[in-house]
Amino acid sequence: MSTPEKFVLAGVMGWPVMHSRSPVIHNYLLARHGLTGTYVPLAIRPESLAAALRGLAPLGFSGCNITIPHKEQAIRIVDEVDEVARRIGAISCVIVQADGSLRGTNNDAFGFVQNVMQVHPSWRADAGPVVIIGAGGGARAVVYAMAERGAREIRLVNRTAARAETLAREFGAPVTTVGWDDRRRALAGAAMLINTTSQGMVGQAPLEISLETLPATALVCDIVYVPLETALLAEARRRGNPTVDGLGMLLHQVRPAWKAWFGIDPDITPALRAHVEATISKSS
Ligand SMILES: NC(=O)c1ccc[n+]([C@@H]2O[C@H](COP(=O)([O-])OP(=O)(O)OC[C@H]3O[C@@H](n4cnc5c(N)ncnc54)[C@H](OP(=O)(O)O)[C@@H]3O)[C@@H](O)[C@H]2O)c1
């Protein structure tokens, strides 16, 4: 038996992290591409994030993904960030460079847009007002993506008002903030509603929002993907709104990450999606 030249290593840092389906996706692709290695869930407490990131190079990792709640903290730890990550103000992916230094990038915005366009090819960001719930790391990428794609009015709603206001100041027009208690009113006349909070995710309460004032034509997206159909998406589907779940956003991010880590551009196939979906239905 021949000995492989390299055991490739990558992973995802989060707290919690065991809900993440990134290991399922990446390990499937490692096997398909004949690479010897593994992609591991790394449960990292916020106070240990810097030490954990600094451990990547000596341990031989090619890089890692960053998930809840570390995206905004991680951007302040890595050695360099690209323009997209700088503008978003958060990173979703770390690349260990040849000299051991860490480069941060953000593939969330790319994944979000690719996913919506795949499910609804005629989608346009400038179709009407967009309501984004949440102001964390995921929200930053979605606000950036919508603004880049030409959204003219983004109504940003977050439980902690100050966090939404900071984001609105950073992005300027077209972002305006709406108070948490006024979120029902924010939905009036909206063309799109996007949940970027962790509400609705396995182990969390559903997002508390009434869709009564939302037009039935509005596209409803959730970036949460465990469960695949959150209570928000189920309610939207029941009233006839078109919907997009969060799994495709995660899947589409794999391509830029693999290019940077392994120099490979993997295919995101229906078989891969089905493989991941099977693990979600079993656990939720
Ligand atoms: N599909 C994908 O590829 C993808 C990509 C990125 C993220 N995600 C998912 O998106 C979710 C958020 O991730 P993140 O990285 O943005 O996390 P984060 O930076 O920790 O932000 C969490 C957000 O959720 C809000 N929130 C938390 N508890 C709440 C509650 N009880 N009521 C109302 N709002 C609450 C927070 O509001 P406050 O500011 O008030 O705390 C904040 O806006 C996670 O489920 C993550 O898995 C999915």
Ligand as a Chemical Component Dictionary entry (heavy atoms), coordinates in Angstrom:
data_LIG
# 
_chem_comp.id                   LIG 
_chem_comp.type                 NON-POLYMER 
_chem_comp.pdbx_formal_charge   0 
_chem_comp.three_letter_code    LIG 
# 
loop_
_chem_comp_atom.comp_id 
_chem_comp_atom.atom_id 
_chem_comp_atom.alt_atom_id 
_chem_comp_atom.type_symbol 
_chem_comp_atom.charge 
_chem_comp_atom.model_Cartn_x 
_chem_comp_atom.model_Cartn_y 
_chem_comp_atom.model_Cartn_z 
_chem_comp_atom.pdbx_ordinal 
LIG N1  N1  N 0  -26.443 28.879 5.504  1  
LIG C1  C1  C 0  -25.242 29.390 5.713  2  
LIG O1  O1  O 0  -24.297 29.220 4.924  3  
LIG C2  C2  C 0  -25.024 30.270 6.905  4  
LIG C3  C3  C 0  -24.024 31.249 6.904  5  
LIG C4  C4  C 0  -23.890 32.064 8.013  6  
LIG C5  C5  C 0  -24.713 31.879 9.128  7  
LIG N2  N2  N 1  -25.649 30.897 9.108  8  
LIG C6  C6  C 0  -26.551 30.694 10.256 9  
LIG O2  O2  O 0  -27.081 31.968 10.639 10 
LIG C7  C7  C 0  -27.297 32.008 12.043 11 
LIG C8  C8  C 0  -26.622 33.252 12.637 12 
LIG O3  O3  O 0  -25.214 33.128 12.501 13 
LIG P1  P1  P 0  -24.230 34.381 12.783 14 
LIG O4  O4  O 0  -22.862 33.904 12.488 15 
LIG O5  O5  O -1 -24.743 35.620 12.126 16 
LIG O6  O6  O 0  -24.404 34.534 14.388 17 
LIG P2  P2  P 0  -24.113 35.818 15.296 18 
LIG O7  O7  O 0  -23.067 36.677 14.689 19 
LIG O8  O8  O 0  -23.893 35.267 16.671 20 
LIG O9  O9  O 0  -25.511 36.645 15.267 21 
LIG C9  C9  C 0  -26.668 36.112 15.860 22 
LIG C10 C10 C 0  -27.885 36.971 15.500 23 
LIG O10 O10 O 0  -29.044 36.324 16.054 24 
LIG C11 C11 C 0  -29.731 37.244 16.912 25 
LIG N3  N3  N 0  -30.359 36.535 18.029 26 
LIG C12 C12 C 0  -29.777 35.615 18.846 27 
LIG N4  N4  N 0  -30.671 35.209 19.789 28 
LIG C13 C13 C 0  -31.828 35.903 19.553 29 
LIG C14 C14 C 0  -33.104 35.926 20.171 30 
LIG N5  N5  N 0  -33.385 35.179 21.232 31 
LIG N6  N6  N 0  -34.068 36.746 19.649 32 
LIG C15 C15 C 0  -33.793 37.510 18.571 33 
LIG N7  N7  N 0  -32.595 37.542 17.927 34 
LIG C16 C16 C 0  -31.623 36.746 18.429 35 
LIG C17 C17 C 0  -28.664 38.197 17.385 36 
LIG O11 O11 O 0  -29.278 39.369 17.860 37 
LIG P3  P3  P 0  -28.539 40.280 18.990 38 
LIG O12 O12 O 0  -27.595 41.181 18.224 39 
LIG O13 O13 O 0  -29.663 40.982 19.650 40 
LIG O14 O14 O 0  -27.805 39.325 19.916 41 
LIG C18 C18 C 0  -27.867 38.389 16.071 42 
LIG O15 O15 O 0  -28.539 39.276 15.213 43 
LIG C19 C19 C 0  -26.767 30.673 12.582 44 
LIG O16 O16 O 0  -27.860 29.779 12.701 45 
LIG C20 C20 C 0  -25.824 30.185 11.504 46 
LIG O17 O17 O 0  -25.691 28.776 11.468 47 
LIG C21 C21 C 0  -25.839 30.100 8.022  48 
# 
loop_
_chem_comp_bond.comp_id 
_chem_comp_bond.atom_id_1 
_chem_comp_bond.atom_id_2 
_chem_comp_bond.value_order 
_chem_comp_bond.pdbx_ordinal 
LIG N1  C1  SING 1  
LIG C1  O1  DOUB 2  
LIG C1  C2  SING 3  
LIG C2  C3  SING 4  
LIG C2  C21 DOUB 5  
LIG C3  C4  DOUB 6  
LIG C4  C5  SING 7  
LIG C5  N2  DOUB 8  
LIG N2  C6  SING 9  
LIG N2  C21 SING 10 
LIG C6  O2  SING 11 
LIG C6  C20 SING 12 
LIG O2  C7  SING 13 
LIG C7  C8  SING 14 
LIG C7  C19 SING 15 
LIG C8  O3  SING 16 
LIG O3  P1  SING 17 
LIG P1  O4  DOUB 18 
LIG P1  O5  SING 19 
LIG P1  O6  SING 20 
LIG O6  P2  SING 21 
LIG P2  O7  DOUB 22 
LIG P2  O8  SING 23 
LIG P2  O9  SING 24 
LIG O9  C9  SING 25 
LIG C9  C10 SING 26 
LIG C10 O10 SING 27 
LIG C10 C18 SING 28 
LIG O10 C11 SING 29 
LIG C11 N3  SING 30 
LIG C11 C17 SING 31 
LIG N3  C12 SING 32 
LIG N3  C16 SING 33 
LIG C12 N4  DOUB 34 
LIG N4  C13 SING 35 
LIG C13 C14 SING 36 
LIG C13 C16 DOUB 37 
LIG C14 N5  SING 38 
LIG C14 N6  DOUB 39 
LIG N6  C15 SING 40 
LIG C15 N7  DOUB 41 
LIG N7  C16 SING 42 
LIG C17 O11 SING 43 
LIG C17 C18 SING 44 
LIG O11 P3  SING 45 
LIG P3  O12 DOUB 46 
LIG P3  O13 SING 47 
LIG P3  O14 SING 48 
LIG C18 O15 SING 49 
LIG C19 O16 SING 50 
LIG C19 C20 SING 51 
LIG C20 O17 SING 52 
# 
